[in-house]
């Protein structure tokens, strides 16, 4: 029987290649991990974790570059995988390396490469806080207004992209067709978000929340019998001096909601221990049934508060695109762990 070979791209970390064989680049002023990788012609979202692992001892707070320092770049090499001589098998392998095009992520990020099928069969509803006529929590950064809805939405898009890459079916409930994933610090405020699929978002808070509940519960009924979860992302607003860690809520009577929140929370604990060993992670997970979306929606869910938009330390977590990507990645790892425990 003949054997054919299909080339696929594999990222190799320092565990697979001797570090002295890897290319090094010097970080310039303004470089972040994503921009540095992009300059090297590498998909930054595929290489992010490998880059962090290679350079962990040469990063500030385990995610930020030092200007003028040299960094190792993960190597992308062409490998070969044997495939038996059949149309079905060849088609299967080709599909595994093809990318989906998801326009809502924006032109620079619309290609979603398949990483695995670990979430195949799972359905996720993602809701970013506020939107449309309501910007949510507000603050000022370097003389410019910043709003909760724009940053919660950006993190939600990044999370959706991660989940889709592992085979999940994802519904993005609050949508902005022209924003996409953005890498700027200042995300311009607009009012053109809609609710899935294209419903105008009401100004009245109760009407707005009721609309989201009705959309989610209708989709939940449509997908009856499937594994379904809801993830709501918000950014808090407190006094400027209050620095908070990411924390999670769930419905007090939902065993699955509690497990989802706990798995993501546990992932954050591990990440802090690994990347910020000198800092104690103080984020919590707890029941809070008084929240409208927690109380009224049918899927098991977790409600995530990312940080305090008015606190300078928390602003770094929110404003830096590398940090928003890391947040989405960490949440997705907790989601994967939760699904695989079923």
VOLUMFI-73302 format. One line per field, with one value per residue (C-alpha): residue number from 1; x, y, z. Coordinates in steps of 0.5 Angstrom, whole numbers, plus 500, padded with zeros to 3 digits. Layout:
! VOLUMFI-73302
nr c(NUM	...)
c1 c(X	...)
c2 c(Y	...)
c3 c(Z	...)
END
This chain:
! VOLUMFI-73302
nr c(1	2	3	4	5	6	7	8	9	10	11	12	13	14	15	16	17	18	19	20	21	22	23	24	25	26	27	28	29	30	31	32	33	34	35	36	37	38	39	40	41	42	43	44	45	46	47	48	49	50	51	52	53	54	55	56	57	58	59	60	61	62	63	64	65	66	67	68	69	70	71	72	73	74	75	76	77	78	79	80	81	82	83	84	85	86	87	88	89	90	91	92	93	94	95	96	97	98	99	100	101	102	103	104	105	106	107	108	109	110	111	112	113	114	115	116	117	118	119	120	121	122	123	124	125	126	127	128	129	130	131	132	133	134	135	136	137	138	139	140	141	142	143	144	145	146	147	148	149	150	151	152	153	154	155	156	157	158	159	160	161	162	163	164	165	166	167	168	169	170	171	172	173	174	175	176	177	178	179	180	181	182	183	184	185	186	187	188	189	190	191	192	193	194	195	196	197	198	199	200	201	202	203	204	205	206	207	208	209	210	211	212	213	214	215	216	217	218	219	220	221	222	223	224	225	226	227	228	229	230	231	232	233	234	235	236	237	238	239	240	241	242	243	244	245	246	247	248	249	250	251	252	253	254	255	256	257	258	259	260	261	262	263	264	265	266	267	268	269	270	271	272	273	274	275	276	277	278	279	280	281	282	283	284	285	286	287	288	289	290	291	292	293	294	295	296	297	298	299	300	301	302	303	304	305	306	307	308	309	310	311	312	313	314	315	316	317	318	319	320	321	322	323	324	325	326	327	328	329	330	331	332	333	334	335	336	337	338	339	340	341	342)
c1 c(500	503	504	503	506	502	506	504	506	508	511	516	518	525	523	524	529	536	535	542	539	533	533	534	531	532	526	525	521	514	514	510	510	504	508	515	512	508	514	518	512	509	502	503	497	499	506	505	505	512	515	513	516	522	523	520	526	527	520	517	511	512	509	512	518	524	527	534	534	534	529	528	523	520	521	516	518	515	514	511	506	504	497	494	493	485	481	478	484	487	481	481	488	488	481	485	490	485	483	476	475	471	470	467	474	477	481	488	485	479	483	482	487	484	488	484	477	478	471	467	460	460	456	458	454	459	456	461	458	454	454	450	447	451	458	459	464	468	475	480	487	492	486	482	476	476	469	468	464	470	475	470	468	475	477	470	472	479	476	471	477	481	474	473	480	479	472	467	460	460	455	457	451	453	456	460	461	466	471	474	480	484	491	491	491	486	480	475	468	462	455	453	454	447	445	445	443	442	437	438	440	435	437	433	438	432	430	437	438	432	433	440	436	431	436	440	435	432	438	439	432	435	441	437	441	448	453	452	455	455	461	459	465	465	470	468	469	471	475	482	486	483	487	483	484	480	474	468	460	456	449	448	444	448	453	456	456	460	465	466	467	472	476	477	479	484	487	488	491	496	498	499	504	508	508	508	511	512	505	499	493	487	481	475	469	463	455	451	444	442	445	440	444	446	439	435	439	438	445	450	454	460	460	467	470	476	479	477	477	479	485	492	495	488	488	495	491	486	489	495	493	498	494	488	490	493	486	483	488	487	480	480	484	480	474	478	479	472	469	474	472	465)
c2 c(500	507	512	519	525	532	537	540	546	544	549	546	549	549	542	539	543	545	553	554	552	557	564	570	577	584	587	594	600	598	591	586	578	578	584	581	574	578	581	575	572	567	567	570	566	559	561	565	559	556	563	564	557	559	566	565	567	573	576	582	579	573	576	583	584	588	593	591	584	578	573	566	565	558	555	553	547	543	536	530	525	519	518	512	512	513	519	519	519	525	529	528	530	536	538	538	543	548	554	557	564	567	575	577	576	582	581	580	575	571	565	560	554	548	545	539	537	536	541	537	537	542	549	555	562	568	574	580	586	592	594	598	604	602	602	600	602	608	610	615	613	618	623	618	615	607	603	596	594	594	591	585	584	584	578	575	574	572	566	565	564	559	555	554	552	546	544	548	551	558	563	570	573	581	582	588	586	592	592	585	583	589	590	597	599	604	601	606	607	606	604	599	593	588	582	575	575	582	585	592	593	596	602	600	595	590	590	589	583	580	580	576	571	570	569	564	560	560	557	552	549	549	545	541	534	537	539	547	552	560	564	572	577	583	588	591	599	600	605	607	604	597	592	586	579	575	572	568	567	561	559	556	550	549	543	544	551	551	546	550	556	552	549	556	559	553	554	561	559	555	560	565	560	559	565	570	566	571	574	570	570	572	571	567	563	563	563	569	568	575	577	577	573	568	567	567	563	555	553	552	558	562	570	572	579	581	587	594	598	604	601	602	595	592	597	594	587	590	595	591	586	581	580	580	574	571	572	568	563	561	561	557	552	552	550	545	541	542	539	533	531	530)
c3 c(500	498	504	502	507	508	511	518	522	529	534	538	545	548	551	544	541	544	546	543	536	537	534	538	537	541	544	542	546	546	544	547	546	541	537	537	535	529	527	526	522	527	529	536	539	537	539	546	551	548	548	555	557	553	556	563	567	562	563	568	572	567	561	560	555	558	552	550	552	547	547	544	539	538	532	527	522	517	519	516	518	514	512	509	501	502	500	507	511	507	507	515	515	511	515	521	519	515	519	520	518	523	521	528	530	525	519	523	527	523	521	527	527	529	535	537	538	546	546	540	542	547	547	550	551	552	554	555	560	558	551	546	550	556	557	564	569	566	568	565	563	560	559	555	557	557	559	561	555	550	554	557	549	547	552	550	543	545	549	544	539	544	545	537	536	540	537	541	538	541	541	542	545	545	538	535	527	526	532	532	537	538	540	542	550	548	546	543	546	541	542	536	539	538	542	538	532	531	536	539	546	550	555	561	565	567	559	557	562	560	553	554	559	553	548	552	554	547	545	551	549	541	544	549	550	549	554	555	559	560	561	563	563	567	569	576	578	586	589	585	591	591	587	586	583	578	581	580	581	580	582	589	587	581	582	575	575	581	578	572	577	581	575	572	579	580	573	575	582	578	573	579	582	576	573	579	585	589	589	593	588	592	587	590	587	591	589	588	586	587	580	574	569	575	577	571	565	564	563	568	568	571	572	572	574	571	575	578	572	576	580	576	577	575	569	566	567	562	558	555	550	552	559	555	551	557	561	555	555	562	562	556	560	566	561	558	564	566	560	560	567	565)
END
